[in-house]
Amino acid sequence: MSAELRVSEDVDMKDPQAPASNSAQAAVPSVLHHLKEIVSLIETGAYTKEIRRIVRAVRLTIVLRRKLTSRVVAALLNHALVPGSEVLSRLTSYLPKEDDTEMDVDTATTTVQTPVRQGLPELEIYCYLLVLIFLIDKKKYEEAKACSSASITRLKALNRRTVDVLAARLYFYYSFSYELTNSLAEIRGNLLALHRLATLRRDELGQETLLNLLLRNYLHYNLYDQAEKLRSKAPRFEAHSNQQLCRYLFYHGKMMTIQLEYTDAKESLLQAARKAPSRARGFRIQCNKWAILVRLLLGEIPERTVFMQKGMKAALTPYFELTNAVRVGDLALFRQVADQHAGAFGIDRTHNLIVRLRHNVIRTGLRNVSIAYSRISLADVARKLRLESVADAESIVAKAVRDGAIDASLDHGNGWVLSKETGDVYSSNEPQSAFNSRIAFCLNMHNEAVRALRFPPNSHKEKESAEKRRERQQQVEELAKHIAEEDDDDF
């Protein structure tokens, strides 16, 4: 099937001198032909119970989603579904009507097709998914909500492992359609019921997807406590989808950040950014924004290369200026940057974290002052740190001395801050702790790479034939090609 798909694409690309009208007419049957091949692939996977064929069909559909039109989707529904069935009439009613000229062009191509299909649940769910994706792309959000609700009602009555892959995609677009209309709270109870049903049916991919959708639902309304309770009590299992794993790590990092668990939050956010596909630029930008703030809250200064990543420089500019203010320890500059980019921080929903950074800015400035001066008055400290009063400076210095942030002593009688001489840092335990953290990071990455290795079952016990070897190599090549072309709509 995929070989014919590549051949047809090559034929379309090798005729650049054809008239514009002919190319426009040839594009419709080409997309429709590809969709019919996907339907055949799903049908074969349903009969043989091969889930990998269903997965390949979903990837091929994502590649073709930009070329879908209303008449192409209608033609596929007539081809894949039973004529006169209730689901056919329902899905057709969701499609927007196009002008008469396009319908006349389509009649010549669709009347030749004779729909000979049985009522397979996999084909029915796939048609729901295709129509839902088309409606969201055309910004028909109310129709998309109705279609997604009808698909979820149908899914609850199905308990087939070959439907699980399609169901996971439907869950995602079901929540996405309600999010686009600002009504996520309406489906929270339904998502919890679906997660419970997926757990009873041992649908692990569905559990992953629904858990992430529920976490997103809670975090959308700032219900961090409820999200953490759900995450801690949800069943644990090995991740089946890299996209779902990245989402889970991102949501976990956000929850840990709000709960002041900055070390765990930093690890989760950095893993999410590292594991995300390079095409998922928006998702990686969000991960880097939260990771930058977490590192600043931990007292670390991110490297300049973090802000200069390809395609992220403009989006990370406010956080670069914020990092510079924290590094210098200038409270006035910090306030200026926070006020200047308040709109961007509000959209990213990171304003509360930036408020927490104020204490870090003061502590950094105080550390610079203690290094520069062996003795300085509290009035000068308040003036240099842009504090409101000497009493505030005295309390801040006392807390910094107690916490060990600065190596100094406070003379309350004379109002002085006496800094001690800086010793040799290599005589302390700081180099050892830094070296230990780097080794732990490398070991963790190595263990994750080993766990990510996948081998065919019983490959060490039996020798595969030449035909199986060729088929496996072809599947690997197709998978690599479609993953490279896959759109980043999941993020």
C-alpha positions as CSV (number, residue, x, y, z in Angstrom):
1,M,0.0,0.0,0.0
2,S,2.7,2.5,1.0
3,A,4.7,1.7,-2.2
4,E,1.7,2.6,-4.3
5,L,1.3,5.7,-2.2
6,R,4.9,6.8,-3.0
7,V,4.5,5.9,-6.6
8,S,1.3,8.0,-6.9
9,E,3.1,10.9,-5.2
10,D,6.0,10.6,-7.6
11,V,3.6,10.7,-10.6
12,D,2.0,13.9,-9.2
13,M,5.4,15.5,-8.8
14,K,6.8,14.6,-12.2
15,D,4.3,16.6,-14.2
16,P,5.0,20.2,-13.4
17,Q,4.0,21.5,-16.8
18,A,0.4,20.3,-16.7
19,P,-2.3,23.0,-16.9
20,A,-3.5,24.4,-13.6
21,S,-7.1,23.1,-14.1
22,N,-5.9,19.6,-14.8
23,S,-3.7,19.6,-11.7
24,A,-6.5,20.8,-9.6
25,Q,-8.8,18.1,-10.9
26,A,-6.1,15.5,-10.5
27,A,-5.5,16.5,-6.8
28,V,-9.0,15.4,-5.7
29,P,-8.8,11.7,-6.8
30,S,-5.2,11.5,-5.6
31,V,-6.1,12.4,-2.0
32,L,-9.2,10.3,-2.2
33,H,-7.2,7.4,-3.5
34,H,-4.8,7.7,-0.6
35,L,-7.6,7.8,1.9
36,K,-9.1,4.6,0.3
37,E,-5.8,2.9,0.7
38,I,-5.8,3.9,4.4
39,V,-9.3,2.5,4.8
40,S,-8.1,-0.8,3.2
41,L,-5.1,-0.8,5.6
42,I,-7.5,-0.3,8.6
43,E,-9.7,-3.1,7.3
44,T,-6.8,-5.5,7.0
45,G,-5.5,-4.6,10.5
46,A,-9.0,-5.2,12.0
47,Y,-9.4,-8.6,10.4
48,T,-5.8,-9.7,11.2
49,K,-5.8,-7.9,14.6
50,E,-2.5,-6.2,13.7
51,I,-2.4,-2.9,15.6
52,R,0.7,-1.7,13.8
53,R,-1.4,-1.3,10.6
54,I,-3.9,0.9,12.5
55,V,-1.0,3.0,13.8
56,R,0.4,3.4,10.3
57,A,-3.0,4.4,9.0
58,V,-3.3,7.2,11.6
59,R,0.1,8.5,10.7
60,L,-0.8,8.6,7.0
61,T,-4.0,10.4,7.8
62,I,-2.1,13.1,9.7
63,V,0.2,13.6,6.6
64,L,-2.9,14.1,4.4
65,R,-5.0,16.3,6.7
66,R,-3.9,19.6,5.0
67,K,-5.3,18.4,1.7
68,L,-8.8,17.4,2.9
69,T,-11.9,19.1,1.5
70,S,-15.5,18.6,2.2
71,R,-16.3,16.7,-1.0
72,V,-13.3,14.4,-0.5
73,V,-14.4,13.5,3.1
74,A,-18.0,13.0,1.9
75,A,-16.8,10.7,-0.9
76,L,-14.7,8.6,1.6
77,L,-17.7,8.3,4.0
78,N,-19.8,6.9,1.1
79,H,-17.0,4.5,0.3
80,A,-16.2,3.3,3.8
81,L,-19.5,3.2,5.6
82,V,-22.6,1.1,4.9
83,P,-25.0,2.9,2.6
84,G,-28.1,4.3,4.3
85,S,-26.7,3.7,7.8
86,E,-27.3,6.1,10.7
87,V,-23.6,6.9,11.2
88,L,-23.3,7.9,7.5
89,S,-26.2,10.3,7.7
90,R,-24.9,11.8,11.0
91,L,-21.4,12.3,9.8
92,T,-22.5,13.8,6.5
93,S,-24.7,16.3,8.3
94,Y,-21.6,17.7,10.1
95,L,-19.8,18.5,6.8
96,P,-20.0,22.1,5.5
97,K,-21.6,22.6,2.1
98,E,-19.4,23.7,-0.7
99,D,-20.2,25.7,-3.8
100,D,-21.8,24.1,-6.9
101,T,-18.8,24.2,-9.1
102,E,-16.7,22.0,-6.9
103,M,-19.6,19.6,-6.4
104,D,-19.9,19.2,-10.2
105,V,-16.2,18.4,-10.5
106,D,-16.6,15.8,-7.8
107,T,-19.5,14.0,-9.3
108,A,-17.4,12.7,-12.1
109,T,-15.0,11.1,-9.7
110,T,-17.3,9.8,-7.0
111,T,-20.1,8.2,-9.1
112,V,-17.6,5.6,-10.4
113,Q,-16.9,4.4,-6.9
114,T,-19.2,1.6,-5.5
115,P,-19.1,1.4,-1.8
116,V,-18.8,-2.2,-0.8
117,R,-18.0,-2.2,2.9
118,Q,-19.2,-4.1,6.0
119,G,-20.0,-2.3,9.2
120,L,-16.6,-2.6,10.9
121,P,-16.3,-0.6,14.1
122,E,-12.7,0.4,13.2
123,L,-13.9,2.0,10.0
124,E,-16.7,3.8,11.8
125,I,-14.4,5.2,14.4
126,Y,-11.9,6.2,11.8
127,C,-14.6,8.1,9.9
128,Y,-15.5,9.9,13.1
129,L,-11.8,10.8,13.6
130,L,-11.4,12.0,10.0
131,V,-14.5,14.2,10.2
132,L,-13.5,15.6,13.6
133,I,-10.0,16.6,12.3
134,F,-11.5,18.2,9.2
135,L,-14.0,20.3,11.2
136,I,-11.3,21.5,13.6
137,D,-9.0,22.5,10.7
138,K,-11.9,24.4,9.1
139,K,-12.6,26.1,12.5
140,K,-16.1,24.6,12.7
141,Y,-15.9,24.2,16.5
142,E,-19.5,23.8,17.4
143,E,-19.9,21.0,14.8
144,A,-16.6,19.5,16.1
145,K,-18.0,19.4,19.6
146,A,-21.2,17.6,18.5
147,C,-19.1,15.2,16.4
148,S,-16.7,14.4,19.2
149,S,-19.5,13.9,21.7
150,A,-21.2,11.4,19.3
151,S,-17.9,9.6,18.8
152,I,-17.3,9.2,22.5
153,T,-20.8,7.8,23.0
154,R,-20.0,5.2,20.3
155,L,-16.6,4.4,21.8
156,K,-18.0,3.5,25.2
157,A,-19.9,0.6,23.6
158,L,-16.7,-0.8,22.0
159,N,-14.1,-3.0,23.7
160,R,-11.7,-4.0,20.9
161,R,-7.9,-3.7,21.1
162,T,-7.8,-2.6,17.4
163,V,-9.9,0.4,18.3
164,D,-7.6,1.6,21.1
165,V,-5.2,3.6,18.8
166,L,-8.0,5.4,17.1
167,A,-9.8,5.9,20.4
168,A,-6.7,7.6,21.9
169,R,-6.7,10.1,19.0
170,L,-10.4,10.7,19.4
171,Y,-9.9,11.5,23.1
172,F,-7.4,14.1,22.3
173,Y,-9.5,15.9,19.7
174,Y,-12.6,15.5,21.9
175,S,-10.8,17.5,24.7
176,F,-9.3,19.9,22.1
177,S,-12.6,20.8,20.6
178,Y,-14.0,21.7,24.0
179,E,-10.9,23.7,24.8
180,L,-11.2,25.7,21.7
181,T,-14.7,26.8,22.9
182,N,-13.6,27.5,26.5
183,S,-15.8,24.8,27.9
184,L,-13.3,22.2,29.3
185,A,-15.0,22.0,32.7
186,E,-18.1,20.4,31.0
187,I,-16.2,17.2,30.1
188,R,-14.1,16.7,33.2
189,G,-16.5,14.1,34.7
190,N,-16.8,12.4,31.3
191,L,-13.0,12.2,31.0
192,L,-12.7,10.7,34.5
193,A,-15.3,8.0,33.5
194,L,-13.4,7.3,30.3
195,H,-10.2,6.9,32.2
196,R,-11.8,4.5,34.6
197,L,-13.2,2.5,31.7
198,A,-9.8,2.4,30.0
199,T,-8.2,1.2,33.2
200,L,-10.8,-1.7,33.5
201,R,-10.2,-2.6,29.9
202,R,-6.4,-2.5,30.3
203,D,-6.2,0.1,27.5
204,E,-2.8,1.6,28.5
205,L,-2.5,4.0,25.6
206,G,-6.0,5.3,26.4
207,Q,-5.0,5.6,30.1
208,E,-1.9,7.7,29.1
209,T,-3.9,10.0,26.8
210,L,-6.8,10.5,29.3
211,L,-4.5,11.1,32.2
212,N,-2.7,13.9,30.3
213,L,-6.0,15.3,29.2
214,L,-7.3,15.4,32.8
215,L,-4.1,17.0,34.0
216,R,-4.4,19.6,31.3
217,N,-8.0,20.1,32.3
218,Y,-7.1,20.7,36.0
219,L,-4.1,22.9,35.2
220,H,-6.2,25.0,32.8
221,Y,-8.3,26.1,35.8
222,N,-5.3,26.2,38.3
223,L,-6.5,23.2,40.2
224,Y,-3.0,22.0,41.1
225,D,-3.9,20.1,44.2
226,Q,-6.5,18.0,42.4
227,A,-4.1,17.4,39.5
228,E,-1.4,16.2,41.9
229,K,-3.9,13.8,43.7
230,L,-4.9,12.3,40.4
231,R,-1.3,11.9,39.2
232,S,-0.2,10.3,42.5
233,K,-3.1,7.8,42.5
234,A,-3.2,7.0,38.8
235,P,-1.8,3.5,37.8
236,R,1.8,3.4,36.7
237,F,2.9,1.6,33.6
238,E,5.6,1.9,30.9
239,A,4.9,4.7,28.4
240,H,3.7,3.6,25.0
241,S,3.8,7.0,23.2
242,N,6.6,9.5,23.2
243,Q,4.2,12.4,22.8
244,Q,2.2,11.4,25.8
245,L,5.3,10.9,27.9
246,C,6.5,14.4,27.0
247,R,3.2,15.9,27.9
248,Y,3.2,14.0,31.2
249,L,6.7,15.2,32.1
250,F,5.7,18.8,31.2
251,Y,2.5,18.7,33.4
252,H,4.4,17.1,36.2
253,G,7.1,19.8,36.0
254,K,4.5,22.5,36.2
255,M,2.9,20.9,39.3
256,M,6.2,20.4,41.1
257,T,7.1,24.1,40.4
258,I,3.9,25.4,41.9
259,Q,4.5,23.1,44.9
260,L,8.1,24.5,45.4
261,E,9.7,21.2,44.4
262,Y,12.1,22.9,42.1
263,T,14.7,20.1,41.8
264,D,12.1,17.5,40.6
265,A,10.5,20.2,38.4
266,K,13.7,21.0,36.7
267,E,14.4,17.3,35.9
268,S,10.9,16.8,34.4
269,L,10.9,19.9,32.3
270,L,14.4,19.3,30.9
271,Q,13.5,15.8,30.0
272,A,10.3,16.9,28.3
273,A,12.2,19.5,26.2
274,R,14.9,16.9,25.3
275,K,12.5,14.1,24.4
276,A,10.1,16.3,22.3
277,P,10.4,16.1,18.5
278,S,12.3,18.9,16.8
279,R,9.1,19.8,14.9
280,A,7.1,20.4,18.1
281,R,8.6,23.9,18.4
282,G,5.7,25.4,20.4
283,F,5.8,22.7,23.0
284,R,9.6,22.9,23.4
285,I,9.4,26.7,23.8
286,Q,6.9,26.3,26.7
287,C,9.2,23.7,28.3
288,N,12.2,26.0,28.1
289,K,10.2,28.9,29.5
290,W,9.3,27.0,32.7
291,A,12.7,25.4,32.9
292,I,14.4,28.8,32.8
293,L,12.3,30.1,35.6
294,V,12.8,26.9,37.7
295,R,16.6,27.2,37.3
296,L,16.5,30.8,38.3
297,L,14.5,29.9,41.4
298,L,17.1,27.3,42.2
299,G,19.8,30.0,42.1
300,E,21.2,28.8,38.7
301,I,21.8,31.0,35.7
302,P,20.9,29.3,32.4
303,E,23.5,29.3,29.6
304,R,23.2,31.8,26.8
305,T,22.8,28.9,24.3
306,V,19.4,28.1,25.8
307,F,18.0,31.4,24.6
308,M,19.7,31.2,21.1
309,Q,18.1,27.9,20.0
310,K,16.9,27.9,16.4
311,G,13.3,29.3,16.2
312,M,13.1,30.2,19.9
313,K,15.1,33.4,20.2
314,A,12.1,35.8,19.8
315,A,9.9,33.8,22.1
316,L,12.5,33.6,24.8
317,T,13.7,37.2,24.7
318,P,11.6,38.3,27.7
319,Y,13.1,35.5,29.8
320,F,16.6,36.3,28.6
321,E,16.2,39.9,29.9
322,L,14.7,38.6,33.1
323,T,17.7,36.2,33.5
324,N,20.1,39.1,32.9
325,A,18.3,41.1,35.7
326,V,18.6,38.2,38.1
327,R,22.3,37.6,37.2
328,V,23.2,41.2,37.9
329,G,21.0,41.4,41.0
330,D,19.5,44.8,40.0
331,L,16.1,45.1,41.6
332,A,15.1,48.2,39.5
333,L,16.0,46.4,36.3
334,F,14.0,43.4,37.4
335,R,10.9,45.5,38.0
336,Q,11.4,47.2,34.7
337,V,11.6,43.9,32.8
338,A,8.6,42.5,34.7
339,D,6.4,45.5,33.9
340,Q,7.6,45.7,30.2
341,H,6.8,42.1,29.5
342,A,3.8,41.7,31.8
343,G,1.6,40.8,28.9
344,A,3.8,37.9,27.7
345,F,4.2,36.6,31.2
346,G,0.4,36.7,31.7
347,I,-0.2,34.7,28.5
348,D,2.4,32.1,29.6
349,R,0.8,32.1,33.1
350,T,4.2,32.5,34.7
351,H,3.6,35.8,36.5
352,N,3.3,34.2,40.0
353,L,6.7,32.5,39.5
354,I,8.3,35.9,38.5
355,V,7.0,37.4,41.7
356,R,8.9,34.6,43.6
357,L,12.1,35.7,41.8
358,R,12.2,39.0,43.6
359,H,13.8,37.5,46.6
360,N,16.4,35.7,44.4
361,V,17.3,39.1,42.8
362,I,17.8,40.7,46.2
363,R,19.9,37.7,47.4
364,T,22.1,37.8,44.3
365,G,22.7,41.6,44.7
366,L,23.5,41.1,48.3
367,R,26.0,38.4,47.4
368,N,27.7,40.7,45.0
369,V,27.9,43.5,47.6
370,S,29.4,41.1,50.2
371,I,32.1,40.1,47.8
372,A,32.9,43.6,46.8
373,Y,33.0,45.1,50.3
374,S,34.7,43.9,53.5
375,R,32.6,46.3,55.5
376,I,29.5,48.2,54.4
377,S,26.7,50.0,56.3
378,L,23.1,48.8,56.1
379,A,22.1,52.1,54.7
380,D,24.4,51.7,51.7
381,V,23.1,48.1,51.3
382,A,19.5,49.4,51.1
383,R,20.6,52.0,48.6
384,K,22.4,49.6,46.4
385,L,19.7,47.0,46.5
386,R,17.0,49.6,45.9
387,L,15.2,48.6,49.1
388,E,12.6,50.8,50.8
389,S,14.1,51.1,54.3
390,V,17.2,50.2,56.3
391,A,15.0,47.8,58.5
392,D,14.2,45.8,55.4
393,A,17.9,45.6,54.5
394,E,18.8,44.4,58.0
395,S,16.2,41.6,58.0
396,I,17.2,40.5,54.5
397,V,20.9,40.4,55.4
398,A,20.2,38.5,58.7
399,K,18.2,35.9,56.8
400,A,20.9,35.5,54.2
401,V,23.6,35.1,56.9
402,R,21.5,32.5,58.7
403,D,20.8,30.5,55.5
404,G,24.4,30.6,54.5
405,A,23.8,32.6,51.3
406,I,26.6,35.0,52.2
407,D,29.7,34.4,54.4
408,A,29.4,37.5,56.6
409,S,28.4,38.7,60.0
410,L,26.0,41.5,61.1
411,D,26.9,44.2,63.6
412,H,23.6,45.5,64.8
413,G,25.1,48.1,67.1
414,N,27.1,49.9,64.4
415,G,24.8,49.0,61.6
416,W,27.5,47.2,59.6
417,V,27.8,44.1,57.5
418,L,31.2,42.5,57.9
419,S,32.2,40.1,55.1
420,K,34.7,37.4,55.8
421,E,37.6,36.7,53.5
422,T,36.8,34.4,50.6
423,G,38.5,31.0,51.0
424,D,39.5,28.5,48.4
425,V,36.4,27.0,46.8
426,Y,38.3,23.9,45.9
427,S,38.8,23.2,49.6
428,S,35.0,22.9,50.0
429,N,32.5,20.3,48.9
430,E,31.1,22.4,46.0
431,P,33.2,20.9,43.2
432,Q,32.4,17.4,44.4
433,S,28.6,18.1,44.4
434,A,28.7,19.7,41.0
435,F,30.7,16.7,39.6
436,N,28.3,14.3,41.2
437,S,25.2,16.0,39.7
438,R,26.8,15.9,36.2
439,I,27.6,12.2,36.5
440,A,24.1,11.5,37.7
441,F,22.7,13.3,34.7
442,C,24.8,11.3,32.3
443,L,24.0,8.0,34.0
444,N,20.3,8.8,33.8
445,M,20.5,9.6,30.1
446,H,22.3,6.4,29.5
447,N,19.7,4.3,31.3
448,E,16.9,6.0,29.4
449,A,18.7,5.3,26.1
450,V,19.1,1.6,27.0
451,R,15.4,1.3,28.0
452,A,14.4,2.9,24.7
453,L,16.0,0.2,22.7
454,R,13.5,-2.1,21.0
455,F,14.1,-5.5,19.6
456,P,11.7,-8.0,17.8
457,P,10.3,-10.6,20.1
458,N,12.3,-13.8,20.3
459,S,14.9,-12.4,17.9
460,H,17.6,-14.4,19.6
461,K,15.8,-17.7,19.3
462,E,14.7,-17.9,15.6
463,K,16.2,-16.8,12.3
464,E,14.0,-14.6,10.2
465,S,13.5,-15.5,6.6
466,A,14.6,-13.2,3.8
467,E,11.0,-12.2,3.1
468,K,10.4,-11.3,6.7
469,R,13.6,-9.3,6.7
470,R,12.6,-7.3,3.6
471,E,9.2,-6.7,5.1
472,R,10.6,-5.5,8.4
473,Q,13.1,-3.2,6.6
474,Q,10.3,-1.7,4.5
475,Q,8.2,-1.1,7.6
476,V,11.2,0.7,9.3
477,E,11.8,2.9,6.3
478,E,8.1,3.8,6.0
479,L,7.9,4.5,9.7
480,A,11.0,6.8,9.6
481,K,9.6,8.6,6.6
482,H,6.2,9.3,8.1
483,I,7.6,10.3,11.5
484,A,9.8,12.8,9.7
485,E,6.8,14.2,7.9
486,E,4.3,14.0,10.8
487,D,2.8,17.3,11.7
488,D,3.3,18.6,15.3
489,D,-0.4,19.0,15.9
490,D,-0.2,16.7,18.9
491,F,1.7,19.4,20.8
